[in-house]
Amino acid sequence: MRTLVEWRQLACPCGSVTFGHVVHLRWNSAGTGTTTEPAGWRCADCGKPVDTAELIRLLQLVEKQKELKSLQEELGEHATA
């Protein structure tokens, strides 16, 4: 059975959804050039380093809060009926 994968946009706590790559610059002693090494992400608006696991946790929390509100509203409708 195939499952449709749904991609979600992560957001910084400041509200921004724009991020930039952070890299380490590397050089070797043979002097043959330079290269980059991935070093994470940084928010494009507030400049803070990004912890993707934390952003995912925050997104899941917001989704659970929306679900809870919806269920509470549904219960409220049944209580008044």
N, C-alpha and C positions, 0 to 999 in steps of 0.2 A: 504494500500500500504506500503510495506516495503522499507526502505531506507538503503543502505549500509553505515555503519559508517566507515569513514576513519580516522585512528589515525595518528597524525603527531608528529614527534619528536621535542621537544622544545630544544632550544640552549641558553646558557648563552651569554650575549653580548661579552664575551671574546672568544666565538666560541666553547666552550666545550659543549658536550651533555651528560656529566656524572655528576651525582649529588649524594649526600649522605643525608641520613636522619639525622635530628638533633633532639635530645630528651632532655627532662628535666628528671633528676633523682629524684625520689620521695622516701621518707622514712616516716614511721609513728612512732609516739611516743610509740606505743606498742612494737616496736622493732621486728615486725614479718617479716621484710624483706624490700626489695626495689623493685621498679618497674619503668617503664619508661612511659613518656607521650610525644606524638608527639609534636614537636616544629618547624616544617618546614623542609626546604631543604637548602643545601649549595652546591655551585659549587665545584666539586672535583678538578678542576684545579686552579681557582683563589681564592677560599675560600669565596667568597661573598655570603651573604644570598640571597635566590631566592624569587622573587615575581612572582608567576606563572601567575597572571593576566597580568603583564607587559610582560612576555615572550610570552604569547598568543597574546597580542596586537602587539608586534614586528613581530611575525610570520605572522599575518594577513596583516601587513603593507608591508612586503617583497612580499607576494603573490599578493597584489594589485599593487605594483610597477612592478612586472613581467607581470601582465595582462595589465597594461597601456602601457608598452613597446611593447608588442605584438600587441595591438590595433594601436599604433602609426606606427609600421612597416606595418601593414595591410593597414592603411590609406595612407601611403607613396607609397605602391605598386599601389594602385588605382589611386593616383594622377599622377603617371608617365605613366599609361596605356592609 
